[in-house]
């Protein structure tokens, strides 16, 4: 593939108060870094030189989130004249056309989904109950902290888990086939004209056949696709390749157009703001979905990003165990982006700016590596943490990725510091 790859990860900036509360809990920050994060422009008493020195130190600690493309920190770096000219040309020539085409594709697919689901009631996942008082729990699926509240509308919660993944026959075939085709079309519009796909799972089978080894036929099939998370583009690729079910925010189900499409995918919705005290979480639903996918060919695969957040594409964060609780076989997939000017990876940059700059870039590159089916051992089935760690190690080795031990909290701290640094620099 052409181009030079770069780091990118995306995160929502937190308030200064939130960052300060988390500082003492982060062993990765030095005293100088903590002082830098507490600066509030010139009022904090930190000079630009001191902030830049702190930034250099933080970039070493938070290397998985550091951006290195031509657009620099937060996508707001100074561009050379030639790059500015290319960006202006992209804004005038590519962006309007691409936005129009993507909008037309989205509306068209929504109409098809609306027709296919007409007169059909959605299915609902069973919500398991648990005893105990309201408390704060840690989601092992997304890595987000989710707060439970005792009083809430359970009907709203159940409604948010409805889906149309149970449809069969001609209707389901149309939804899946057209969804794959249009997802690939959207990728083409975004500038991913060709995607390099390496099937090491098939290569392994062919190698065994050439060596004259007998392949043992089994009925085992993957229950989920496990992928590293680099950009929202990841979702489009997996939709085009296998049309699996994803884990999404509950608010996605309410969005115009996208809400119905996500229900046709069979998405599992995470309620991040609050949960009733009798709600066990999405882990139970995902576990059931994964077990059903192994036993039933009709049930769609789950598509899970166990890192819980995006990176710059060079690193692999610790895996949450939610994807491995079922103890079923999984299919690891590695996504690797490269670029010449702007990195498709979504790191410390706002979503609107990232989409705009990506649309302005004429061509983008993606390489996908499909690894052989990973069948857990008895020990791994009884120990999800071991299972997650072993799958992560194989993905890092096969994809040439570095393993980093930081997580979403460190990403938010880093992003908060960048916002203060850029504000001081602008002043």
N, C-alpha and C positions, 0 to 999 in steps of 0.2 A: 504494500500500500504506500501511496505517496504521502508526503507531508510529515510533519513532526507532531507527535502527540504531546498533550499538556494536561495538567490537573484541572479538574473542575468539580465543585459540589454545590448544592444549593441549600439554603436555609433561610428561615425568616429571622430578621433582626429582632433581638430582644431589647427591652428597656434597660437603662443603666442600672436601675435598682435591682433588676433580676440578675444582671451580670455580677453585681457586687455581692449578692447573697450567695452566688455559686463559687466565688473565688476561693474561699477557705476550704471548699470541698474538693478542689482540683489540685492534686499533687504535682501536676505537670507544669504549673506556673511558678516561675521564679519570683523573688520579691520585686525585682525591677518590672516584670511583666504585670504584676498586680498593681503596682503604682501607675503603670501606663494605662491600664484599664480604668483606673479611677479618675483619670484626667478628664476634664470637661472643657476642652479647648484651652484657651489662655487662662481661663478662670481656675483651672486645676493646677496651674503652676508648671505645666510640662511644656517644654519647647518642642519645636518640630524635630530638631536633631535627636532629642531624647526619645520621642515617639518612634522615630525611624530606627533607632538602636533597639528599642523594645520589639519593633516589628520584625527585625532580622532574627531575634531570638525566638519569637513566636512562630515564624515560618519554619524553623527547624522542628519545633514541637508539633506543629499542626500541618506537617507537610502534605497530609492526605487531602487538605482543603485549599492549598495554595494554588493560585491561578498564575500561569506562565505564558499565556498567549500574547499576541500583539496589543490586546486591549487592556491588559494589566489588571490591577486591583479593582474589584467590583465592576470590571468592565468599563472603568472611567479613566484609564490611562491616556497619556498624550500619544497621539498617532502621528507617524511621519506623513508627509504630504501625499505620497503615493497611496498610502493606506486610506487616507481621508477621501481621496478621489474615488477609490474603489468603493468605499462605503456610500458615498453620495450617489454613484452610479447604481449601486444595489438598491438604495432607497427609491430611486426614480424608476428603475426598470423592473426589478424582481419583486420587491415587496408588495406593490398593489396587485400585481397579477397573481402572486402566490396566495395572498390573503383571500382574494376572490375565489380562486379554485378550491382552496381548503374549505371555505364556507359552503360552496356549492356541494362538495363531496359530503360534508357533515349533514347538511339539510337533506340530501338525497338518501343517505343511509338511514337517517331518522325516519323518513317517510316509509321506507321499506320495513323497518322494525315496527313501526306503528301498525302497518297493514298485517304483518305476520303475527303480531300479538293481539290483534283485534278479536274480541269475543273469547279471549282466553284469560283465565284468572292466574295471577302470579303465584308462584310457590313461596313458602315461608320456611326458613330454617328454624329448627327447634331450639328454644332458649333454655339452657339448663339453669337450675336454681342452686343457690348455695346458702347456707346458714351463716349468720354473722352480722355485725353491725357495719355501718358505712365506714369505709376506709379508703386510703389511697393505695392503688395497686400499680404494678409495673407491667406493662404489656410486653410479653415475650415475642410478640409478632412484629411490632413496629418500633419498640424501644421507647415509645412515648410514655410519659407519666399521665395516667388517666384518673380523674377524681370521680368518686362515686357519691351520689346524693340519695338520701332516703326517699325523698318525695319526687316523683317524676311521672310522666305519662307513659306507661308501659305499652299502650297501643301505638304510640308514635315510634317507640323503639322497635316493636315487632314489625311495623310497617316499613321501617328503614331496611329490613333484611329481606324484602321480597325480591324475587328474581324470576326470570323466564328461561333459565338454563335447562329446565325440565322438558321443554318442548321437543318433540320428536317429528320424524317424517319430513315432508317437503318444506314446511315452515322453518324448521331448525336448519335444514340444509341450506336454504337461501340465506338465512342470517349468518351462518358460519362462512359459507363460501364468499358471499359478497363482502363480509367483514374483513376477511383476509385480503381480498383483492383491493378494496378501497384503502385499507391500512397501508398496503405497499404503495398504492398510488399517492397517498399523502406523504410518505417518505420520499418518493420521487419528486414531488413538488417542493419539499424541503431541501432538495439538492442531493439526496442520497440516490444517485442514478444507478449505481451498482453496489451491491453488498457482497463482500467476500465471506463465504461460509465454509468453514472447515469442519467436516464431520468425522471426528476422531472415533466416535462410536461405531460408524460403519467401517472405518479403516481397521479397527481392531478385529471385527468379524472377518474382513477380507484377509487379514494377515493370518488368522487362525486357519482359514480354509486353505490358503496357499501352503501352509506348513503341514497340511494333512491332518490337523487335529479335529477331533469330533466335537461338534458344538452340541451342547445339551439344550434341548428345546424346553423352555419353561413358559408358563402362563404369566410370569411376572411382567408388570408394566409400571412405568413411573406414576406416582400419585401426585407429583408436583414437579414443576420446573424451578430450580434454584439458580438465581442469577445475581451477579454483582450489579450494583445500582449506580449509574453514572449520570443519566439524564432522563427527562420525560420521554425522550425518543425511544428509550428502552421499551416502554409500553407499546408503542406503535409497531416496533419490530416483532415483539412476541405475539401481538395480535395478528400480524401478517403471517407468522410462521405456524402458530398452533392454536390461536384464538382461545386462550385459557381464561380462567377467572382470576381476578385480582383482589387485593385488599385495598380499599379506598376509604376516604373520609365519608361520614354519613351525609354530609352536605352535598356530595357529588350526586346522590340519588335525587336531589331536588333541583338540580340544574336543568335549564331548558336544553332540549336536544340530547345533551350528554347523559342526562339522568336515565332516560329510557335505554340508551345504548349500553350503559353500564349494567343495567338489570338484565339485558339480553346476554351479556357476558357472564352473568352469574356472580357479580362482585359481592364480596363480603364487606360490609360497611363498619368502620371503626367509629365509635362514638367517643371522641376525644374530650369533649367538654364535660360530660357527666354521664353517670350510669346509675340505674336504680340498684338498691342494695341486694336484690335477688339476681342480679345479672353476673354471670360468671366471666364473660368476656368472649372475644372472638376466637380465642384459641380452641375452645370446644367445638365451634362450628367448623373451623378449618380442619381440625383433626378428623371429624366425621366426613367432611368432603374428601379428604385425602384417602381415607379408608374406602369410601364408596368408589373413588376413581380406579382403585386397584381391582375391585370386584365387578364393577359395571362399566362397560365400554361407552355407554351413553353419557355418563357423568363427565363433565369437562375437567381437565387438569387444573390444579391451582398453580398460579404463578406468584412466587414469593421472593421478595428481596430481603433476606435475613439480616442485612447490615442495618436496616432501619433508617438509613438516610443515604444521600448521594455523596460520592467522593469525586476526586479529579480524574479518576480512571487509572491511576497508577498503583493504587493501594486497595487492600481488602480489609475492611473493619471486622471486629469480632461479630460472629453470627448470633442472633437471638435464637433461642431453642424452640420457639413456637412452631417453626416449620418442620421440626424433627420429633415432635411429641408422639406422632402417630406410629413412628418406627417403621414406616413403609419406604419402598425404594423411591429415589428421587433422580432427576436428570439434571446434572449441573451444566450450566451454559455461561460462557464468558463473553462479555461485550467489550470491544476495544475500539475506541474512536481515535482518529488522527485528524490533523487539520493543517492548514497553511497560514491562515490569518486568525480566525476566531474559532475557539474550541467549542464543539457541540456539548461538551460536558457542562453540567449545571452546578456550579459551586457558589462562591460568595458573590452573587450577582442577582439582581431582582429578576423575577420571572418575565415581566414585560420587556425589560431591556434585553434579556437573553433571547426571547422569541424574535424580537425585532432585528437584532444583529445576526441571528441565525438565518432569517429570511433574506437578509441582504447578501449573504455569502453564496456565490454561484454554485460551488460544489462542496459536498461534505462526504466524509469517509467513515465507513463502519466495517469492522471485521468481527465475525461471530464464530466462536469455537464451541461445538457441541461435544461434550464428554460422554463416555460410556455410562450406562445406567449404574448408579451406586446402590448396591444392595447391602443394607446394614447387617452387621453380625448380631448375635444374641446379646453380646455385651453392649453394643451401641443402641440396641432397642431398649434396653433397660436403663441406659444412661444417655439422655438426649444431648447433654453438654458434650460428651465424648463424640457422639454422632456429628453434631454441628462442627466441632473442632476438626474432625478428620476430613469432612467434606470441604471445609474452608482451606485446609492445607493442600488438598489435591488441586483445587481451583487456583490457588496461588502459584503452585508449581507449574501446572499446565499452561496457565495464562501469563506467566512471567510477571506476576504481581507481587508487590511487597505487602507484608502483613503489618498493620498498624493496630495498636491497642487503644486508641482513643475512640470517642463515640460522639453522639449527638450533643451532649453537654459541652464538650470542648469545642465543637463546631460553632455553637451559639456564642460562646465566649470570644472566640476568634473573630466571628462576624461582627459582634458588638464593638470590638476594638477597632476593626477596620472602618466602621462607620464614624467613630470619633476621630480616627487618624485622618480620614479624608475630609472631615469637616474642618479640622485644624489646618490642614494643608490648603484648603480652599480659602480659609480666612487669611 
